[in-house]
Amino acid sequence: MTDRFWQRAGSWFDSEKMKGPWSTLFILALAVVGIIFMFISANPNSGPVVQPPVEKSSETLAPLRKPDYKERLEQELTEHLRRVKGVGEVAVLVTLDSGPMYQYGENRDTTDRTTREEDGGGGTRSIEEQTTRTQIVVTRDGSGEQALITREIEPMLRGVMVVAKGAEDPELKTRITLALQSALHLPAHRITVLPMK
Protein backbone atom coordinates (compact mmCIF):
# COMPACT_ATOMS: atom_id res chain seq x y z
CA MET A 1 0.00 0.00 0.00
CA THR A 2 2.78 2.43 0.84
CA ASP A 3 4.48 1.55 -2.45
CA ARG A 4 1.38 2.64 -4.37
CA PHE A 5 1.30 5.93 -2.47
CA TRP A 6 4.89 6.75 -3.34
CA GLN A 7 4.37 5.70 -6.95
CA ARG A 8 1.36 8.00 -7.30
CA ALA A 9 3.16 10.84 -5.53
CA GLY A 10 6.17 10.41 -7.79
CA SER A 11 4.03 10.33 -10.94
CA TRP A 12 2.20 13.47 -9.83
CA PHE A 13 5.48 15.34 -9.39
CA ASP A 14 6.61 14.13 -12.83
CA SER A 15 3.40 15.26 -14.54
CA GLU A 16 3.06 18.39 -16.63
CA LYS A 17 1.09 20.12 -13.82
CA MET A 18 4.19 20.35 -11.64
CA LYS A 19 6.35 22.08 -14.22
CA GLY A 20 7.01 25.79 -14.04
CA PRO A 21 5.71 28.19 -11.34
CA TRP A 22 3.33 25.65 -9.80
CA SER A 23 6.14 23.45 -8.54
CA THR A 24 7.85 26.35 -6.76
CA LEU A 25 4.57 27.46 -5.20
CA PHE A 26 3.75 23.91 -4.06
CA ILE A 27 7.17 23.39 -2.44
CA LEU A 28 6.92 26.79 -0.72
CA ALA A 29 3.47 25.88 0.67
CA LEU A 30 4.80 22.55 1.99
CA ALA A 31 7.70 24.36 3.68
CA VAL A 32 5.32 26.83 5.39
CA VAL A 33 3.10 23.99 6.63
CA GLY A 34 6.18 22.15 7.93
CA ILE A 35 7.39 25.25 9.80
CA ILE A 36 3.94 25.73 11.37
CA PHE A 37 3.97 22.12 12.58
CA MET A 38 7.45 22.62 14.04
CA PHE A 39 6.31 25.67 16.03
CA ILE A 40 3.21 23.91 17.30
CA SER A 41 5.20 20.89 18.47
CA ALA A 42 7.90 23.08 20.09
CA ASN A 43 5.36 25.04 22.17
CA PRO A 44 5.79 23.87 25.81
CA ASN A 45 2.10 24.47 26.60
CA SER A 46 0.78 22.39 23.71
CA GLY A 47 1.03 18.89 25.17
CA PRO A 48 0.72 17.09 28.46
CA VAL A 49 3.43 17.92 30.96
CA VAL A 50 5.31 14.94 32.36
CA GLN A 51 7.23 15.68 35.54
CA PRO A 52 10.26 13.60 36.46
CA PRO A 53 10.36 11.94 39.89
CA VAL A 54 11.06 14.41 42.66
CA GLU A 55 14.53 14.09 44.10
CA LYS A 56 15.39 16.83 46.55
CA SER A 57 18.11 17.16 49.08
CA SER A 58 17.10 17.59 52.68
CA GLU A 59 18.72 21.05 52.83
CA THR A 60 16.33 22.52 50.28
CA LEU A 61 13.09 21.27 51.76
CA ALA A 62 11.37 23.53 54.24
CA PRO A 63 8.67 22.15 56.51
CA LEU A 64 5.52 24.07 57.32
CA ARG A 65 5.91 26.73 60.01
CA LYS A 66 4.66 25.68 63.41
CA PRO A 67 5.01 27.35 66.81
CA ASP A 68 8.64 28.33 67.28
CA TYR A 69 10.58 26.18 69.72
CA LYS A 70 12.42 29.22 71.11
CA GLU A 71 9.21 31.19 71.71
CA ARG A 72 7.48 28.20 73.26
CA LEU A 73 10.42 27.57 75.61
CA GLU A 74 10.58 31.23 76.65
CA GLN A 75 6.85 31.24 77.43
CA GLU A 76 7.05 28.05 79.48
CA LEU A 77 10.04 29.30 81.48
CA THR A 78 8.33 32.65 82.11
CA GLU A 79 5.19 30.89 83.40
CA HIS A 80 7.18 28.63 85.74
CA LEU A 81 9.47 31.37 87.06
CA ARG A 82 6.46 33.58 87.92
CA ARG A 83 5.34 30.85 90.31
CA VAL A 84 8.60 31.02 92.29
CA LYS A 85 8.17 32.77 95.64
CA GLY A 86 9.64 36.27 95.57
CA VAL A 87 9.72 36.59 91.79
CA GLY A 88 7.55 39.33 90.33
CA GLU A 89 7.48 40.20 86.66
CA VAL A 90 9.79 38.05 84.50
CA ALA A 91 11.27 38.27 81.00
CA VAL A 92 13.17 35.30 79.57
CA LEU A 93 15.50 35.25 76.56
CA VAL A 94 16.71 31.91 75.21
CA THR A 95 19.56 31.62 72.70
CA LEU A 96 19.85 28.53 70.54
CA ASP A 97 22.75 26.94 68.72
CA SER A 98 20.85 26.81 65.42
CA GLY A 99 17.41 26.10 64.05
CA PRO A 100 15.73 22.70 64.36
CA MET A 101 17.02 19.80 62.28
CA TYR A 102 14.67 17.50 60.40
CA GLN A 103 14.91 13.88 59.35
CA TYR A 104 12.86 13.16 56.27
CA GLY A 105 11.18 9.98 55.10
CA GLU A 106 13.25 8.26 52.43
CA ASN A 107 12.74 5.57 49.84
CA ARG A 108 15.90 3.51 49.53
CA ASP A 109 16.67 1.15 46.72
CA THR A 110 19.74 -1.03 47.28
CA THR A 111 21.19 -3.27 44.60
CA ASP A 112 23.86 -5.89 45.31
CA ARG A 113 25.90 -7.38 42.48
CA THR A 114 28.60 -10.04 42.66
CA THR A 115 30.86 -10.81 39.71
CA ARG A 116 33.14 -13.87 39.62
CA GLU A 117 35.97 -13.99 37.12
CA GLU A 118 38.27 -16.87 36.32
CA ASP A 119 41.65 -16.29 34.72
CA GLY A 120 43.54 -18.67 32.45
CA GLY A 121 45.73 -19.95 35.31
CA GLY A 122 42.79 -21.38 37.29
CA GLY A 123 42.52 -18.50 39.76
CA THR A 124 39.23 -16.80 40.56
CA ARG A 125 38.42 -13.28 41.55
CA SER A 126 35.16 -12.10 43.10
CA ILE A 127 33.97 -8.48 42.88
CA GLU A 128 31.10 -7.32 45.08
CA GLU A 129 29.33 -4.07 44.29
CA GLN A 130 26.53 -2.39 46.21
CA THR A 131 24.55 0.57 44.89
CA THR A 132 22.11 2.53 47.04
CA ARG A 133 19.72 5.14 45.67
CA THR A 134 17.87 7.37 48.13
CA GLN A 135 14.86 9.52 47.34
CA ILE A 136 13.05 11.90 49.73
CA VAL A 137 9.36 11.05 50.26
CA VAL A 138 7.18 13.96 49.18
CA THR A 139 3.48 14.30 50.00
CA ARG A 140 1.13 16.27 47.79
CA ASP A 141 -1.93 18.17 48.92
CA GLY A 142 -3.96 21.14 47.72
CA SER A 143 -1.26 23.66 48.64
CA GLY A 144 1.61 21.88 46.87
CA GLU A 145 4.37 19.48 47.81
CA GLN A 146 5.78 18.88 51.28
CA ALA A 147 8.61 16.66 52.45
CA LEU A 148 7.50 13.95 54.86
CA ILE A 149 9.14 14.71 58.22
CA THR A 150 9.74 11.60 60.31
CA ARG A 151 11.62 13.26 63.17
CA GLU A 152 12.32 16.79 64.37
CA ILE A 153 15.44 17.36 66.45
CA GLU A 154 15.20 20.46 68.60
CA PRO A 155 18.22 22.78 68.59
CA MET A 156 20.73 22.84 71.43
CA LEU A 157 20.48 25.63 73.99
CA ARG A 158 23.37 28.06 74.16
CA GLY A 159 22.20 30.06 77.12
CA VAL A 160 19.39 31.76 79.02
CA MET A 161 19.01 35.30 80.30
CA VAL A 162 16.33 36.06 82.89
CA VAL A 163 15.34 39.57 83.93
CA ALA A 164 13.13 39.38 87.03
CA LYS A 165 11.74 41.69 89.70
CA GLY A 166 13.22 40.62 93.01
CA ALA A 167 16.43 39.24 91.47
CA GLU A 168 18.47 41.76 93.52
CA ASP A 169 18.19 39.24 96.36
CA PRO A 170 21.19 36.84 96.04
CA GLU A 171 19.21 33.91 97.46
CA LEU A 172 16.41 34.36 94.90
CA LYS A 173 18.96 34.77 92.12
CA THR A 174 20.56 31.45 93.17
CA ARG A 175 17.17 29.68 93.28
CA ILE A 176 16.34 30.92 89.76
CA THR A 177 19.75 29.79 88.47
CA LEU A 178 19.39 26.34 90.08
CA ALA A 179 15.86 25.96 88.69
CA LEU A 180 17.08 26.77 85.17
CA GLN A 181 20.09 24.43 85.51
CA SER A 182 17.78 21.62 86.54
CA ALA A 183 15.08 22.26 83.93
CA LEU A 184 17.38 22.90 80.96
CA HIS A 185 20.48 20.84 81.84
CA LEU A 186 22.65 23.93 81.40
CA PRO A 187 25.79 24.79 83.37
CA ALA A 188 25.60 27.88 85.59
CA HIS A 189 27.96 29.90 83.36
CA ARG A 190 25.34 29.79 80.58
CA ILE A 191 22.61 31.27 82.77
CA THR A 192 22.38 34.96 83.59
CA VAL A 193 19.85 36.34 86.07
CA LEU A 194 19.45 40.12 86.26
CA PRO A 195 17.22 42.37 88.37
CA MET A 196 14.43 44.23 86.58
CA LYS A 197 14.08 48.03 86.83
Secondary structure, DSSP 8 states (H G I E B T S, - for coil): -HHHHHHHHHHHHHSGGGSTHHHHHHHHHHHHHHHHHHHHHH-TTSS----------TTT------S-HHHHHHHHHHHHHHTSTT--SEEEEEEESSS-EEEE-EEEEEEEEEEEEE-TTS-EEEEEEEEEEEEE-EEEETTEEEE-EEEEE---EEEEEEEETTTTSHHHHHHHHHHHHHHHT--GGGEEEEE--
